[in-house]
Amino acid sequence: MMARTIGRALCTLLAVLWAVTGISKLVSFLFPANQGLVHASWSAQFPVSLVILVSFIEIGIATMLLAGYRRAGLALGLILLSVFSTVILLFPPTEAQTCGCLGDLVSLDANDLLARATLLTGVHALGWALVLPHLPRTPESQTGTQSV
């Protein structure tokens, strides 16, 4: 019972994190308050359309986690973090770049991106381990069983 409660809280926390990440990045790239800051970030080296697509995926992960599709949300979160970590290794940030991961909301140092991605992957894996044994394949509203 304790693992289920912790897993549910962890999924909610991850959903909030994914939502904030996706929405703030989307707002920053569509309506930049400081054009120079956006273009100086690590994420600015990628096409705006890709950044917007990733933002929608992040918002989708948050929606899945909150809507009861926790298995799919955690899996997609792990996949996105794996892709993110690979991209960091292939295109490392320079010392002068900010991350751009949270848009203009938070100016994160880009030098420890891989460490943060590894930490978030660990949190997702913990959520997976705590939640997965208790998860139905579909949300509560469709199966009539209790969802985690």
Number of C-alpha atoms within 10 A of each C-alpha: 7 8 14 18 13 16 22 21 14 20 28 16 15 23 26 18 16 24 21 19 23 26 18 20 27 23 17 19 21 11 10 16 12 10 12 9 17 21 16 16 23 24 23 18 12 9 10 14 10 11 20 18 14 17 25 19 18 25 22 19 28 28 18 20 25 18 15 22 21 31 22 15 25 26 15 17 25 20 13 18 19 15 12 15 20 13 12 18 12 9 12 15 20 13 10 12 20 25 24 27 23 22 25 23 15 13 15 17 17 22 18 12 21 18 11 14 18 14 12 16 20 13 17 21 16 15 23 21 13 21 24 17 11 15 20 19 15 16 19 16 11 9 11 10 12 11 20 23
